[in-house]
Amino acid sequence: MIMRRGGRRQLETYRARKVEVHSDREQARELDGDVVAPARMLVARISPGALLLCVPRAIPPPPAV
């Protein structure tokens, strides 16, 4: 995976052929606009140049009390 920083400070740009997204809880998912079962993981294989993905930066958890 290669990281590039574009002109926007809020976005990070990555290139990859395979992406795995993991969550601590089940998330709603779609494949080509069709709803599929919620899950905690999504694996995608991408053809070169076929997908641009933008996601917000991770928010750190609050400090333990």
Biopython code that builds the backbone (N, CA, C, O; Angstrom):
import numpy as np
from Bio.PDB.StructureBuilder import StructureBuilder

atoms = [
    (1, "MET", "N", (0.845, -1.159, 0.000)),
    (1, "MET", "CA", (0.000, 0.000, 0.000)),
    (1, "MET", "C", (0.896, 1.230, 0.000)),
    (1, "MET", "O", (1.881, 1.288, 0.737)),
    (2, "ILE", "N", (0.558, 2.201, -0.818)),
    (2, "ILE", "CA", (1.333, 3.435, -0.927)),
    (2, "ILE", "C", (0.477, 4.593, -0.437)),
    (2, "ILE", "O", (-0.681, 4.719, -0.834)),
    (3, "MET", "N", (1.038, 5.441, 0.427)),
    (3, "MET", "CA", (0.291, 6.596, 0.913)),
    (3, "MET", "C", (0.786, 7.845, 0.208)),
    (3, "MET", "O", (1.989, 8.087, 0.112)),
    (4, "ARG", "N", (-0.166, 8.642, -0.288)),
    (4, "ARG", "CA", (0.167, 9.940, -0.881)),
    (4, "ARG", "C", (-0.696, 10.989, -0.209)),
    (4, "ARG", "O", (-1.860, 10.730, 0.094)),
    (5, "ARG", "N", (-0.161, 12.136, 0.023)),
    (5, "ARG", "CA", (-0.954, 13.237, 0.559)),
    (5, "ARG", "C", (-1.268, 14.177, -0.590)),
    (5, "ARG", "O", (-0.378, 14.696, -1.262)),
    (6, "GLY", "N", (-2.577, 14.382, -0.796)),
    (6, "GLY", "CA", (-3.024, 15.256, -1.868)),
    (6, "GLY", "C", (-3.115, 16.702, -1.401)),
    (6, "GLY", "O", (-2.520, 17.073, -0.389)),
    (7, "GLY", "N", (-3.852, 17.508, -2.131)),
    (7, "GLY", "CA", (-3.995, 18.916, -1.831)),
    (7, "GLY", "C", (-4.863, 19.213, -0.627)),
    (7, "GLY", "O", (-4.786, 20.319, -0.091)),
    (8, "ARG", "N", (-5.688, 18.275, -0.174)),
    (8, "ARG", "CA", (-6.571, 18.495, 0.960)),
    (8, "ARG", "C", (-5.951, 17.924, 2.227)),
    (8, "ARG", "O", (-5.508, 16.775, 2.245)),
    (9, "ARG", "N", (-5.920, 18.722, 3.280)),
    (9, "ARG", "CA", (-5.335, 18.260, 4.531)),
    (9, "ARG", "C", (-6.208, 17.236, 5.233)),
    (9, "ARG", "O", (-5.685, 16.423, 5.995)),
    (10, "GLN", "N", (-7.525, 17.240, 5.008)),
    (10, "GLN", "CA", (-8.424, 16.333, 5.709)),
    (10, "GLN", "C", (-8.403, 14.922, 5.122)),
    (10, "GLN", "O", (-8.891, 13.993, 5.765)),
    (11, "LEU", "N", (-7.861, 14.737, 3.939)),
    (11, "LEU", "CA", (-7.900, 13.434, 3.273)),
    (11, "LEU", "C", (-6.510, 12.844, 3.132)),
    (11, "LEU", "O", (-5.538, 13.556, 2.880)),
    (12, "GLU", "N", (-6.431, 11.550, 3.297)),
    (12, "GLU", "CA", (-5.223, 10.805, 2.980)),
    (12, "GLU", "C", (-5.556, 9.919, 1.793)),
    (12, "GLU", "O", (-6.627, 9.313, 1.757)),
    (13, "THR", "N", (-4.666, 9.835, 0.831)),
    (13, "THR", "CA", (-4.898, 9.047, -0.379)),
    (13, "THR", "C", (-4.007, 7.816, -0.349)),
    (13, "THR", "O", (-2.808, 7.912, -0.089)),
    (14, "TYR", "N", (-4.605, 6.650, -0.620)),
    (14, "TYR", "CA", (-3.874, 5.386, -0.627)),
    (14, "TYR", "C", (-4.119, 4.671, -1.947)),
    (14, "TYR", "O", (-5.145, 4.877, -2.596)),
    (15, "ARG", "N", (-3.185, 3.843, -2.331)),
    (15, "ARG", "CA", (-3.368, 2.939, -3.468)),
    (15, "ARG", "C", (-3.159, 1.522, -2.968)),
    (15, "ARG", "O", (-2.242, 1.254, -2.191)),
    (16, "ALA", "N", (-4.018, 0.615, -3.419)),
    (16, "ALA", "CA", (-3.894, -0.777, -2.995)),
    (16, "ALA", "C", (-4.615, -1.678, -3.972)),
    (16, "ALA", "O", (-5.506, -1.228, -4.692)),
    (17, "ARG", "N", (-4.244, -2.939, -4.007)),
    (17, "ARG", "CA", (-4.960, -3.945, -4.803)),
    (17, "ARG", "C", (-5.929, -4.731, -3.940)),
    (17, "ARG", "O", (-6.884, -5.321, -4.446)),
    (18, "LYS", "N", (-5.682, -4.740, -2.622)),
    (18, "LYS", "CA", (-6.577, -5.419, -1.690)),
    (18, "LYS", "C", (-6.711, -4.543, -0.452)),
    (18, "LYS", "O", (-5.722, -4.027, 0.069)),
    (19, "VAL", "N", (-7.944, -4.381, 0.012)),
    (19, "VAL", "CA", (-8.217, -3.570, 1.198)),
    (19, "VAL", "C", (-9.039, -4.406, 2.172)),
    (19, "VAL", "O", (-10.017, -5.041, 1.779)),
    (20, "GLU", "N", (-8.642, -4.403, 3.437)),
    (20, "GLU", "CA", (-9.417, -5.049, 4.496)),
    (20, "GLU", "C", (-9.824, -3.972, 5.484)),
    (20, "GLU", "O", (-8.978, -3.239, 5.998)),
    (21, "VAL", "N", (-11.124, -3.877, 5.749)),
    (21, "VAL", "CA", (-11.650, -2.915, 6.709)),
    (21, "VAL", "C", (-12.195, -3.706, 7.893)),
    (21, "VAL", "O", (-13.054, -4.572, 7.728)),
    (22, "HIS", "N", (-11.684, -3.400, 9.100)),
    (22, "HIS", "CA", (-12.099, -4.089, 10.317)),
    (22, "HIS", "C", (-12.774, -3.087, 11.242)),
    (22, "HIS", "O", (-12.348, -1.935, 11.324)),
    (23, "SER", "N", (-13.824, -3.514, 11.941)),
    (23, "SER", "CA", (-14.555, -2.663, 12.874)),
    (23, "SER", "C", (-14.767, -3.414, 14.183)),
    (23, "SER", "O", (-14.776, -4.645, 14.213)),
    (24, "ASP", "N", (-14.937, -2.657, 15.260)),
    (24, "ASP", "CA", (-15.188, -3.303, 16.548)),
    (24, "ASP", "C", (-16.653, -3.692, 16.721)),
    (24, "ASP", "O", (-17.007, -4.335, 17.710)),
    (25, "ARG", "N", (-17.505, -3.315, 15.778)),
    (25, "ARG", "CA", (-18.920, -3.715, 15.807)),
    (25, "ARG", "C", (-19.399, -3.909, 14.369)),
    (25, "ARG", "O", (-18.766, -3.428, 13.429)),
    (26, "GLU", "N", (-20.504, -4.607, 14.205)),
    (26, "GLU", "CA", (-21.039, -4.846, 12.857)),
    (26, "GLU", "C", (-21.448, -3.528, 12.208)),
    (26, "GLU", "O", (-21.986, -2.635, 12.862)),
    (27, "GLN", "N", (-21.183, -3.427, 10.912)),
    (27, "GLN", "CA", (-21.503, -2.241, 10.126)),
    (27, "GLN", "C", (-22.362, -2.650, 8.936)),
    (27, "GLN", "O", (-22.202, -3.742, 8.390)),
    (28, "ALA", "N", (-23.274, -1.764, 8.537)),
    (28, "ALA", "CA", (-24.035, -1.997, 7.311)),
    (28, "ALA", "C", (-23.058, -1.978, 6.143)),
    (28, "ALA", "O", (-22.085, -1.224, 6.156)),
    (29, "ARG", "N", (-23.318, -2.811, 5.126)),
    (29, "ARG", "CA", (-22.435, -2.886, 3.961)),
    (29, "ARG", "C", (-23.245, -2.920, 2.685)),
    (29, "ARG", "O", (-24.403, -3.337, 2.684)),
    (30, "GLU", "N", (-22.634, -2.480, 1.598)),
    (30, "GLU", "CA", (-23.229, -2.550, 0.267)),
    (30, "GLU", "C", (-22.186, -3.052, -0.713)),
    (30, "GLU", "O", (-20.996, -2.776, -0.566)),
    (31, "LEU", "N", (-22.639, -3.786, -1.707)),
    (31, "LEU", "CA", (-21.796, -4.216, -2.823)),
    (31, "LEU", "C", (-22.483, -3.760, -4.103)),
    (31, "LEU", "O", (-23.571, -4.232, -4.432)),
    (32, "ASP", "N", (-21.854, -2.853, -4.815)),
    (32, "ASP", "CA", (-22.436, -2.302, -6.049)),
    (32, "ASP", "C", (-23.842, -1.767, -5.816)),
    (32, "ASP", "O", (-24.712, -1.913, -6.674)),
    (33, "GLY", "N", (-24.073, -1.140, -4.643)),
    (33, "GLY", "CA", (-25.377, -0.550, -4.349)),
    (33, "GLY", "C", (-26.381, -1.507, -3.740)),
    (33, "GLY", "O", (-27.464, -1.082, -3.337)),
    (34, "ASP", "N", (-26.053, -2.792, -3.662)),
    (34, "ASP", "CA", (-26.960, -3.773, -3.061)),
    (34, "ASP", "C", (-26.585, -3.987, -1.604)),
    (34, "ASP", "O", (-25.413, -4.190, -1.287)),
    (35, "VAL", "N", (-27.579, -3.943, -0.707)),
    (35, "VAL", "CA", (-27.340, -4.162, 0.718)),
    (35, "VAL", "C", (-27.011, -5.631, 0.953)),
    (35, "VAL", "O", (-27.694, -6.518, 0.442)),
    (36, "VAL", "N", (-25.952, -5.884, 1.735)),
    (36, "VAL", "CA", (-25.581, -7.244, 2.131)),
    (36, "VAL", "C", (-25.566, -7.295, 3.655)),
    (36, "VAL", "O", (-25.666, -6.258, 4.310)),
    (37, "ALA", "N", (-25.445, -8.467, 4.211)),
    (37, "ALA", "CA", (-25.500, -8.647, 5.663)),
    (37, "ALA", "C", (-24.442, -7.801, 6.370)),
    (37, "ALA", "O", (-23.304, -7.716, 5.909)),
    (38, "PRO", "N", (-24.819, -7.170, 7.499)),
    (38, "PRO", "CA", (-23.830, -6.423, 8.283)),
    (38, "PRO", "C", (-22.735, -7.363, 8.778)),
    (38, "PRO", "O", (-22.972, -8.551, 8.998)),
    (39, "ALA", "N", (-21.531, -6.812, 8.949)),
    (39, "ALA", "CA", (-20.404, -7.604, 9.440)),
    (39, "ALA", "C", (-19.364, -6.685, 10.048)),
    (39, "ALA", "O", (-19.444, -5.463, 9.929)),
    (40, "ARG", "N", (-18.384, -7.293, 10.704)),
    (40, "ARG", "CA", (-17.303, -6.536, 11.321)),
    (40, "ARG", "C", (-16.103, -6.385, 10.395)),
    (40, "ARG", "O", (-15.152, -5.678, 10.728)),
    (41, "MET", "N", (-16.136, -7.045, 9.232)),
    (41, "MET", "CA", (-15.007, -6.984, 8.316)),
    (41, "MET", "C", (-15.500, -6.919, 6.875)),
    (41, "MET", "O", (-16.529, -7.499, 6.527)),
    (42, "LEU", "N", (-14.749, -6.207, 6.051)),
    (42, "LEU", "CA", (-15.016, -6.143, 4.615)),
    (42, "LEU", "C", (-13.683, -6.291, 3.905)),
    (42, "LEU", "O", (-12.729, -5.580, 4.221)),
    (43, "VAL", "N", (-13.609, -7.205, 2.950)),
    (43, "VAL", "CA", (-12.402, -7.395, 2.149)),
    (43, "VAL", "C", (-12.763, -7.066, 0.707)),
    (43, "VAL", "O", (-13.747, -7.576, 0.171)),
    (44, "ALA", "N", (-11.955, -6.204, 0.082)),
    (44, "ALA", "CA", (-12.203, -5.824, -1.311)),
    (44, "ALA", "C", (-10.919, -5.976, -2.112)),
    (44, "ALA", "O", (-9.844, -5.576, -1.666)),
    (45, "ARG", "N", (-11.039, -6.551, -3.284)),
    (45, "ARG", "CA", (-9.929, -6.608, -4.228)),
    (45, "ARG", "C", (-10.265, -5.627, -5.336)),
    (45, "ARG", "O", (-11.369, -5.647, -5.881)),
    (46, "ILE", "N", (-9.310, -4.771, -5.667)),
    (46, "ILE", "CA", (-9.566, -3.655, -6.576)),
    (46, "ILE", "C", (-8.712, -3.783, -7.828)),
    (46, "ILE", "O", (-7.515, -4.057, -7.743)),
    (47, "SER", "N", (-9.326, -3.584, -8.990)),
    (47, "SER", "CA", (-8.575, -3.522, -10.235)),
    (47, "SER", "C", (-7.828, -2.188, -10.249)),
    (47, "SER", "O", (-8.392, -1.175, -9.834)),
    (48, "PRO", "N", (-6.589, -2.156, -10.709)),
    (48, "PRO", "CA", (-5.814, -0.911, -10.693)),
    (48, "PRO", "C", (-6.576, 0.256, -11.329)),
    (48, "PRO", "O", (-7.095, 0.147, -12.440)),
    (49, "GLY", "N", (-6.630, 1.380, -10.595)),
    (49, "GLY", "CA", (-7.276, 2.599, -11.088)),
    (49, "GLY", "C", (-8.789, 2.581, -11.056)),
    (49, "GLY", "O", (-9.408, 3.518, -11.560)),
    (50, "ALA", "N", (-9.424, 1.554, -10.485)),
    (50, "ALA", "CA", (-10.869, 1.399, -10.572)),
    (50, "ALA", "C", (-11.642, 2.011, -9.406)),
    (50, "ALA", "O", (-12.856, 2.183, -9.518)),
    (51, "LEU", "N", (-10.991, 2.347, -8.293)),
    (51, "LEU", "CA", (-11.727, 2.769, -7.109)),
    (51, "LEU", "C", (-11.012, 3.911, -6.410)),
    (51, "LEU", "O", (-9.800, 3.861, -6.201)),
    (52, "LEU", "N", (-11.771, 4.947, -6.047)),
    (52, "LEU", "CA", (-11.278, 6.024, -5.199)),
    (52, "LEU", "C", (-12.110, 5.988, -3.934)),
    (52, "LEU", "O", (-13.336, 6.073, -4.000)),
    (53, "LEU", "N", (-11.461, 5.861, -2.775)),
    (53, "LEU", "CA", (-12.156, 5.706, -1.505)),
    (53, "LEU", "C", (-11.716, 6.806, -0.559)),
    (53, "LEU", "O", (-10.520, 6.993, -0.336)),
    (54, "CYS", "N", (-12.683, 7.545, 0.006)),
    (54, "CYS", "CA", (-12.397, 8.596, 0.980)),
    (54, "CYS", "C", (-13.086, 8.242, 2.286)),
    (54, "CYS", "O", (-14.281, 7.948, 2.301)),
    (55, "VAL", "N", (-12.344, 8.269, 3.372)),
    (55, "VAL", "CA", (-12.904, 7.975, 4.688)),
    (55, "VAL", "C", (-12.395, 9.020, 5.682)),
    (55, "VAL", "O", (-11.308, 9.567, 5.494)),
    (56, "PRO", "N", (-13.164, 9.305, 6.737)),
    (56, "PRO", "CA", (-12.684, 10.260, 7.741)),
    (56, "PRO", "C", (-11.544, 9.663, 8.552)),
    (56, "PRO", "O", (-11.408, 8.444, 8.647)),
    (57, "ARG", "N", (-10.722, 10.539, 9.138)),
    (57, "ARG", "CA", (-9.640, 10.070, 10.001)),
    (57, "ARG", "C", (-10.222, 9.415, 11.240)),
    (57, "ARG", "O", (-11.320, 9.767, 11.672)),
    (58, "ALA", "N", (-9.505, 8.478, 11.809)),
    (58, "ALA", "CA", (-9.944, 7.785, 13.006)),
    (58, "ALA", "C", (-9.966, 8.760, 14.196)),
    (58, "ALA", "O", (-9.088, 9.612, 14.331)),
    (59, "ILE", "N", (-10.957, 8.620, 15.029)),
    (59, "ILE", "CA", (-11.052, 9.430, 16.240)),
    (59, "ILE", "C", (-10.509, 8.583, 17.391)),
    (59, "ILE", "O", (-10.992, 7.477, 17.631)),
    (60, "PRO", "N", (-9.488, 9.112, 18.115)),
    (60, "PRO", "CA", (-8.939, 8.304, 19.210)),
    (60, "PRO", "C", (-9.964, 8.117, 20.319)),
    (60, "PRO", "O", (-10.787, 9.001, 20.557)),
    (61, "PRO", "N", (-9.921, 6.971, 21.001)),
    (61, "PRO", "CA", (-10.882, 6.731, 22.093)),
    (61, "PRO", "C", (-10.615, 7.695, 23.244)),
    (61, "PRO", "O", (-9.490, 8.166, 23.411)),
    (62, "PRO", "N", (-11.652, 7.993, 24.045)),
    (62, "PRO", "CA", (-11.444, 8.876, 25.199)),
    (62, "PRO", "C", (-10.546, 8.205, 26.232)),
    (62, "PRO", "O", (-10.496, 6.977, 26.312)),
    (63, "PRO", "N", (-9.831, 9.014, 27.027)),
    (63, "PRO", "CA", (-8.953, 8.412, 28.041)),
    (63, "PRO", "C", (-9.752, 7.645, 29.090)),
    (63, "PRO", "O", (-10.884, 8.008, 29.408)),
    (64, "ALA", "N", (-9.161, 6.594, 29.616)),
    (64, "ALA", "CA", (-9.811, 5.786, 30.650)),
    (64, "ALA", "C", (-9.928, 6.610, 31.925)),
    (64, "ALA", "O", (-9.051, 7.412, 32.248)),
    (65, "VAL", "N", (-11.016, 6.401, 32.634)),
    (65, "VAL", "CA", (-11.249, 7.147, 33.881)),
    (65, "VAL", "C", (-10.893, 6.309, 35.074)),
    (65, "VAL", "O", (-11.022, 6.765, 36.210)),
]
sb = StructureBuilder()
sb.init_structure("model")
sb.init_model(0)
sb.init_chain("A")
sb.init_seg("    ")
for serial, (resi, resn, name, xyz) in enumerate(atoms, 1):
    if name == "N":
        sb.init_residue(resn, " ", resi, " ")
    sb.init_atom(name, np.array(xyz, "f"), 0.0, 1.0, " ", f" {name:<3s}", serial, name[0])
structure = sb.get_structure()
